[in-house]
Amino acid sequence: MIDPKTLAARFPGDFLFGVATAAYQIEGAARADGRKPSIWDAFSKMPGRVHNGDSGDVACDHYNRLDEDLDLIKEMGVEAYRFSIAWPRIIPEGVGRINEKGLDFYDRLVDGCKARGIKTYATLYHWDLPLALMGDGGWAARSTAYAFQRYAKVVMARIGDRLDAVATFNEPWCSVWLSHLYGIHAPGERNMRAALAAMHHTNLAHGLAVEAIRHVTPNVPVGLVLNAHAVIAGSDSAEDKAAAERAFDFHNGAFFGPVFKGEYPKSLVSALGDKMPVVENGDLAVINQKLDWWGLNYYTPMRVLDDARQGAEFPATQPAPFVNPEKTDIGWEIFPSAMTDLVVDLYDCYELPEMYITENGACYNTEVENGEVNDQPRLDYISDHLAAAADLISKGLPVKGYFAWSLMDNFEWAEGYSMRFGLVHVDYETQVRTVKKSGKWYTQLAAQFPKGNHRAG
């Protein structure tokens, strides 16, 4: 553990400290006030898809405990709250009728933050696609990109005047590869062509939403949140190094390339051939619009080995063993310096704007004992990664803020409620919140910084 005052001295005075959540993971109220199902509502009801058959039906009941949770953020002393907006609350069918009661909730959320002096960083899409859009193919259908553009316009017209920044997507790697190729997340596809179609339509939706946001609220800084992978070759062999380069293009370049270079990686296009989706004239220009900021979500590195099997799908790699023995309760290797190396590599590869670490945190399933949660390993993880962020700043990289994942324990997607990432413990039976040792330390760190002097973009 690093002393908060010692760590704070390594950051500029306007560095932003915040906490992050996502709508489906905390809101609950899945059928309240006109909300209709998302693909995660359906996926979680399919036997065997989510641990223990868990769902986000109730989650942390944030929808009904909004003021209590906003008070909690204020008491923690952080300056900003990163949250996502549930598309099925705003436009329940994905297209068509706008649900005013859904917009009312986010009015209350944003106004509640402003009343408490908390900056608002909204994300328009954190994986909860309206289920009705699957009838047209979901993200595999080009029409979904235009539905998303309208949704972005509706949201920004209503609450954009009170947002400090907005992101179009959170972790498209997950909603594309994890959801359409590996079948682990909703909608559970395992098909390369579907995944590639989802890749391009998600990228297109991002570009169309940037246009919509800037048309409606030109003064709101707009960005994109990417869970870029720190890809490390499993050995020094030429084959494994080449595999790491392919993996970098597949896992990172598929999104960074079109957004920041206006092109898909040549290795991706060449290897996939006619499996690549149709890229219509003008698509890449729409996708490749300069952003005001971008966000990095980082937890663990990806180690790969060459996969020499005939017919292996691109990127023809396989996982390599961990090198560092330490790992979190979800089984992820702890390697803070990999985050530093990753960001340096990304700024070498792409022309990137200023950045925020928009998610970083650790899964440790420590429970409450005598009214306390002694999650020292999480505290150590966060302090070590903040030190890595400070290293980036010392190298001249434009890192402007850090959002801890997560404010509170929540529905952890395919892992259900079995994995806890929160700075605040949630008893899912009683909904009692208990600030953990890590949350108290984070409060001490945030207290070292004056409020109100940070501006995004």
Steps between C-alpha positions, in 0.01 A plus 500: 500500500620849414424784741227724349697820553814352345304375199305824460825695470569318173189639328420851376255703706224476239515119472148352517406217736168327447304178531321302230194278458277370219123505469416130469748411772346718771161648408261208534137606443514302179127538428436837662367816341485381141839331474495197271748210484856527380703217353644447850153452649444220250852354518497478878176301488654233275613200706875471532586844366550688829644361822229369732229628264553853633358805320486875529131504591576653841880535503589778748153657475670824401189614311311520829798599718639774278526774763660264752764397247571856387542597865748214529705635209500846657611358834787322328623840386570410138443766238331301223253220435519293183168325431326350200154563360266209427381521140193280582385764752519780245377332180364165623475337157828652380305699241167677513341635816708700750435415866482823698512322836836351406635844417357628827720256693818627338382858555486418870838329488677789327324766708582303815868494406503871426330579831775308678788653303575178311612515135306282256670269250232310308537195277229443241554126450618247756372185327124514573365502144118512484391141442255600227792598274614137489203439272690697235835339584623714788853631448539270200251728321603838359165648599598476868772761444237751388268407786790575735555838335140598573526372857814711553321806370200444729717456809720801433203723425362418843801488735798614292487854638605363841765245397869564548591238239344214307627174352326324215594140588653308785735219399384412149748209520256336742180576313663382175752218559388374841134516397501395134814286458568337836135474610574596860288817512160585354378421241725193523597465132801289393540603141787691339284661230247621756782633716659689212166650402448606861852648503438725202147601596614586854782713361254665261253560783777670696571739212132574438451568872796738507329698224171499690660607829688787339188613318287508815760593765813633328666602827489157666835316466438169322711188519511122478590247771713206388629203697826493308699183556860496613603214272820326607674221307524181705863454398779672306454278196432666165176303471365616833603861437318491166198351677504791747498747209202325342320495832566873548340574162202274570425604856604867482541601136148392403376801700794740530579467128173629350439753778847656515649415157197464277589143401480143617836330566645361179579169670135465600365580154753274327452200727120512505448562131137470395390455861552873553166684506398750235653840572293747304642812342531768767476266798861541608478879476202491735684273743829694483390826665735665745399440858544727800618213724514125526473260792707194584353213702786284626507202735748236381738425213440252218784252443492306173680221319498419130231250400642298214190284450373497142181696453528691827291817497682831483692609708619135530620532858444317824533614860843484660550418869515775760847626584416685819363266769263757647145503372164629617203287605365501144831347387654804330874556514616812684752697292483881546799584281327331204247784512782755476660319206164465326422871512848590372454255212156635413624860483786378279255325265216751485436873515302504823344784699524534878390197697341379820538164666125442500504161674756330717447280800519151638271213593541386859203331665568624853188505717392719791639406841399701807370778280826534302636370169876460510574474127870584520583318173260728307649806667850383399385432143350847460793683657749310283305578182467864598877504540521359146271783383732749669787341308315578178458864599871520579567374145294787361186303414174699534327295772236728649308284745426162656166329566505205737295197403272478666314725739323194640478124461254416224377258235822389334354387165559127433645462851171615655541609862791266569773761441538827690686804363353776717657757727169459683365161607138424412297244692269386221238371744465821701656752257711635787811685377828479697800705393803271481853575616591573137212749474615682813856519366370632166309769691824603672673524162222705342509739797848612393357668189289817479160469336378686196820572310483217245361541150470210255599524135 
